[in-house]
Amino acid sequence: MELELLILIIVVGILVLSLIVYLILFFGFNKWIKKNNKPIRVIRCGHKHEKVRLYRMDWEIELREEDEIFDHKKDVK
């Protein structure tokens, strides 16, 4: 009984920590791109073939040129 409770606490703790990291990345260190005339929140994660690799909030990966990435939402429009 105690072992199962300890494992449950560890798993829930890892899930909560992962959620906190996700929120910090997408709401603290985010950038913006324009897709279908809408601003989309992304985070930068490296380079590939001289383009910037971006992760969107819907877990999609996108490659963009540096000049297509904006620091603020108001810069996108």
N, C-alpha and C positions, 0 to 999 in steps of 0.2 A: 504494500500500500504506500509506504513512504517513498519507495523508489519511483513508482509511477507518478506520484505528485512532484517529485524533484525533476523528473524528465519533462513533465507538463510545464512546470515553471520555467525551465530552461528554453523550451521550444517557444513558449509565449514571449519570453524575454527577447529572443532572437527576432521574432516577428515584429515586435514593437520597435526594437532598435533599427531594423530594416526600414520600417515605415518612417521613422524619424529622419534617417539618412535620406530617403527618397524626398521627403518634404523639404529638407534643407537644401538639397541639390536643385530642385525645381522651383523653389520660391526664394532662395537666397543667392544662388550663383547662376541664375538663368540668363539666357540670351533670347533674342526674338528673331523670327524669320517670317516672311510673308508667303503664304500658300493659299491659293484660290482667293486672293484679296482679303485674307484674314490673317491677323497676327497669331503666330503659334509660338508657344513657350518651348525652348529647347535648352539642353546643356551640351557644352563642347566636350568631346572626348577623343582627342588626338587628330591625326592627319592621315589621309590615305590618297595616294596619287596626286599630291599637291592640292588637295581639297580638304576642307575641314569636316570631320566626322561629327555628326550631331545626333543626339537621342531626343526624340519627341516624347511628350507625356504619354502617348498611347503606345509606347514601347517600340516604335519604329525607328530605324536608323536611316539617316539621310546624309548625303554628301553635298556640300555647298561651297561656293567660292567665298573667300573672306569678305568681299564687299557686299554680300547678300545677308550678312549677319549683323543684327543691330543690338545695341546695349539696352535700349529702353523701348517700351511699347509705343510711345508717341512718335518715335523715329520711323516706325514701320509704315505708318500711313502717309 
